[in-house]
Amino acid sequence: MPLHPCPPAFTLLEVLVALVVLATGILGLSANAALVSRLVGDGSRLTVAATVATARFEQLRALPCASTSSGTAITRGIEERWTVAPLGDTPARALEVHVAVTYRLRSNQSGAAPRTQRFLGALPCGGG
């Protein structure tokens, strides 16, 4: 009667190598998930800064050209600075507006330099 060999099985070394490979893959995925989460938060903060700048343009557009002036404000934790200058001949037919918004990324709240995003636009003056 022929001897029956043991059924094929994994050795302990093969199982350990598979576990190390699996653990390395899971660690890599978790590190990427943390990075993606931070980048989404930073993108959200930039979106808020752009929304603040857009709102400032709309507020300036609602004012008569003669009463539109430069200034600063803090809105939703974001510092705004805007400058207004006549564009073209006198009397100005439009105003050139520069809006700079300065904000901190949530991931860099302590110690990191704030970021500044600049926006440029022209506002038409009525009459002119």
C-alpha positions in Angstrom: 0.0 0.0 0.0 1.4 3.4 -1.0 2.1 5.9 1.7 -0.1 9.0 1.6 2.0 12.2 1.7 0.8 15.0 3.8 -1.6 17.4 2.0 0.2 20.6 0.8 0.1 23.3 3.4 1.7 26.7 4.2 4.8 26.8 6.3 5.1 29.1 9.2 7.6 31.2 7.4 5.2 31.7 4.4 2.5 32.8 6.8 4.8 35.3 8.5 5.9 36.8 5.2 2.3 37.2 4.1 1.4 38.9 7.4 4.3 41.3 7.0 3.3 42.2 3.4 -0.3 42.6 4.5 0.6 44.9 7.5 2.8 47.0 5.3 0.0 47.5 2.8 -2.5 48.4 5.5 0.0 50.9 7.0 0.5 52.5 3.6 -3.2 52.9 3.1 -3.8 54.5 6.5 -0.9 57.0 5.9 -2.5 57.9 2.5 -5.9 58.3 4.1 -4.5 60.8 6.7 -2.8 62.8 3.9 -6.0 62.9 1.8 -8.0 64.0 4.8 -5.6 66.8 5.5 -5.6 67.9 1.9 -9.4 68.0 1.8 -9.4 70.1 4.9 -6.9 72.5 3.3 -9.0 72.7 0.1 -12.0 73.5 2.2 -10.2 76.4 3.9 -9.1 77.8 0.5 -12.7 77.6 -0.7 -13.8 79.6 2.3 -11.1 82.2 1.5 -12.2 82.4 -2.2 -15.8 82.8 -1.0 -14.9 85.7 1.3 -13.0 87.4 -1.6 -16.0 87.0 -3.9 -18.3 88.4 -1.2 -16.0 91.4 -0.9 -16.2 92.0 -4.7 -20.0 91.9 -4.6 -20.1 94.3 -1.6 -17.9 96.8 -3.5 -19.9 96.3 -6.7 -23.0 97.4 -4.8 -21.4 100.8 -3.8 -21.3 103.8 -6.0 -17.8 104.3 -7.5 -17.2 107.6 -5.8 -17.7 106.0 -2.3 -15.7 102.9 -3.0 -12.4 102.8 -1.1 -9.6 100.5 0.1 -9.8 98.8 3.4 -9.3 95.7 5.6 -11.5 93.4 7.5 -11.5 90.0 9.2 -14.3 87.7 8.1 -14.8 84.1 9.3 -11.2 84.1 10.7 -9.8 85.2 7.3 -8.0 88.6 6.9 -9.0 90.6 3.9 -7.2 93.6 2.4 -8.5 95.3 -0.7 -7.3 98.2 -2.7 -9.4 100.2 -5.2 -7.9 102.3 -8.0 -9.5 104.1 -11.0 -9.1 102.3 -14.2 -8.7 104.4 -17.3 -9.5 108.0 -17.9 -10.9 110.5 -15.4 -13.7 110.3 -14.5 -13.1 106.6 -14.1 -15.3 104.3 -16.1 -14.3 101.3 -14.0 -12.4 100.5 -10.8 -9.5 98.0 -10.5 -9.9 96.0 -7.3 -7.2 93.9 -5.7 -8.4 91.6 -2.9 -5.9 89.7 -0.8 -7.1 87.1 1.7 -4.8 85.6 4.3 -5.7 82.4 6.0 -4.1 79.6 8.0 -4.5 75.9 7.0 -6.1 73.8 9.7 -3.3 71.3 9.5 -0.7 74.1 10.2 -2.4 76.1 12.9 0.6 76.3 15.1 3.8 77.8 13.9 3.3 77.7 10.1 3.2 80.8 8.0 -0.2 81.9 6.8 -1.1 81.6 3.2 -2.2 84.6 1.1 -4.3 84.3 -2.1 -4.7 87.3 -4.3 -7.7 88.2 -6.5 -8.0 90.9 -9.2 -11.1 92.3 -10.7 -12.6 95.4 -12.4 -15.9 97.0 -11.3 -17.8 99.1 -13.9 -18.9 102.5 -12.8 -22.4 103.7 -13.8 -22.6 106.7 -16.0 -19.0 107.4 -16.9 
